Amino acid sequence: MPFEDDKYSENETMTADVNWTTYQKVKKEESKKKTPIVDFFIGAIGAVFGIILGTILITVFILPLMCIYAYVLQNLWLWFIVPTFQLPALSFPVCLGIYLIFVLIVQKETSAYTKTKKDIEKDEKENAWGDVAVLYLAPFITLLFGYIIKCYL
């Protein structure tokens, strides 16, 4: 018998292995159980982190983009509308407000509700950085063409 020299028999060793496995399972299940307070704090930390991350993203990406478009609108207004229609020049905050109103009225239908599943999958495959580059380059290209036209008027 292989266990003759051992202090425990084969049956006792198997029982100890089963008990150890059961003990590990019970401990694992207990560690999964969390108290409501822990869940609350984890949720609160996640919410705070989400708010901070959202604020950073808005500050880094969206605010500069809005300012760029407002600046372009202000210059185009000054170059073309003021001399043509004898209207007053617009301040930067007014241009920013006009831009925001324009965005609200003439939004592209890019909502997930108007897209099919195939369109969403196609958008995920496309280069997102290319879209961001176009968003930031388009106003400068518009300003350049506006300046060229202004020079010839």
C-alpha positions in Angstrom: 0.0 0.0 0.0 1.4 3.4 -0.9 0.4 5.1 2.3 1.8 2.5 4.8 4.6 4.8 5.8 2.4 7.8 6.0 0.6 8.8 9.1 -2.7 9.2 7.2 -4.6 6.7 5.1 -5.6 7.4 1.5 -9.3 7.9 2.7 -8.3 10.5 5.3 -6.1 12.4 2.7 -9.0 12.6 0.3 -11.3 13.8 3.0 -8.9 16.5 3.9 -8.6 17.6 0.3 -12.4 17.8 0.0 -12.6 19.8 3.2 -9.9 22.2 2.0 -11.7 22.7 -1.4 -15.0 23.3 0.4 -13.3 25.8 2.7 -11.8 27.7 -0.2 -15.2 27.9 -2.0 -16.9 29.2 1.1 -14.2 31.8 1.7 -14.4 32.9 -2.0 -18.2 33.3 -1.7 -17.9 35.2 1.5 -15.3 37.6 0.0 -17.8 38.3 -2.9 -20.5 39.3 -0.4 -20.2 43.1 0.2 -22.0 45.2 2.7 -24.3 47.9 1.4 -22.0 50.5 2.8 -19.1 49.2 0.7 -21.3 49.2 -2.4 -22.4 52.7 -1.7 -18.8 54.0 -1.3 -17.7 52.2 -4.5 -20.6 53.7 -6.4 -19.9 57.2 -4.9 -16.2 56.9 -5.9 -17.2 55.8 -9.4 -19.6 58.7 -9.7 -17.0 61.2 -8.5 -14.4 59.8 -10.9 -16.9 59.9 -13.8 -17.7 63.6 -13.0 -14.0 64.5 -12.8 -13.2 62.6 -16.1 -16.2 64.2 -17.8 -15.1 67.6 -16.7 -11.6 67.0 -18.0 -12.8 65.8 -21.3 -15.1 68.8 -21.7 -12.4 71.2 -20.8 -9.8 69.6 -23.0 -11.8 68.8 -26.1 -15.1 70.5 -26.3 -14.5 74.0 -24.9 -11.5 74.7 -27.2 -13.5 73.5 -30.1 -16.4 75.8 -29.2 -14.0 78.7 -28.8 -12.4 78.0 -32.2 -15.8 78.0 -34.0 -16.9 81.2 -32.2 -13.6 82.9 -33.2 -14.2 81.9 -36.8 -17.8 83.1 -36.7 -16.7 86.4 -35.2 -14.1 87.0 -37.9 -16.4 86.0 -40.8 -19.1 88.3 -39.4 -16.6 91.1 -39.1 -15.3 90.6 -42.6 -18.6 90.0 -44.5 -21.7 91.0 -42.6 -20.5 94.3 -41.0 -19.4 96.0 -44.2 -22.3 94.6 -46.3 -25.3 95.2 -44.1 -23.9 97.9 -41.8 -24.5 95.8 -38.7 -22.5 96.1 -35.5 -19.6 93.7 -34.8 -20.2 90.8 -32.5 -18.3 90.2 -29.4 -16.8 86.8 -28.7 -19.4 85.7 -26.0 -22.2 86.6 -28.4 -20.5 84.6 -31.2 -20.2 81.7 -28.7 -23.9 81.9 -27.9 -24.9 82.1 -31.6 -22.7 79.0 -32.3 -24.4 77.1 -29.5 -27.8 78.0 -30.7 -26.8 77.0 -34.2 -25.5 73.6 -33.0 -28.8 73.0 -31.2 -30.9 73.8 -34.2 -28.9 72.2 -36.9 -27.6 69.1 -35.3 -26.7 66.2 -37.5 -28.7 63.1 -36.8 -25.9 61.1 -35.2 -27.9 59.8 -32.3 -27.8 56.1 -31.6 -31.6 56.1 -32.0 -31.4 57.1 -35.7 -28.5 54.7 -36.6 -28.9 51.1 -37.5 -26.8 48.4 -36.0 -24.7 48.2 -39.2 -24.0 52.0 -39.1 -22.9 51.8 -35.5 -20.5 48.9 -36.3 -19.2 50.8 -39.3 -18.6 53.9 -37.1 -16.7 51.9 -34.5 -14.4 50.5 -37.2 -13.6 54.0 -38.7 -10.8 56.1 -37.5 -12.1 58.3 -34.6 -8.9 60.4 -34.6 -9.6 61.4 -38.2 -13.0 62.7 -37.2 -11.4 64.7 -34.3 -8.8 66.1 -36.7 -11.6 67.2 -39.1 -13.5 68.8 -36.3 -10.5 70.9 -35.4 -9.2 71.6 -38.9 -12.5 72.5 -40.5 -12.9 75.9 -38.8 -9.3 76.9 -39.7 -9.8 75.9 -43.4 -13.1 77.9 -43.4 -11.3 80.9 -41.9 -8.5 80.6 -44.5 -11.0 80.6 -47.4 -12.9 83.5 -45.8 -9.7 85.5 -45.5 -8.8 84.8 -49.2 -12.2 85.9 -50.3 -12.0 89.0 -48.0 -8.7 90.0 -49.6 -10.3 90.0 -53.1 -13.4 92.0 -52.1 
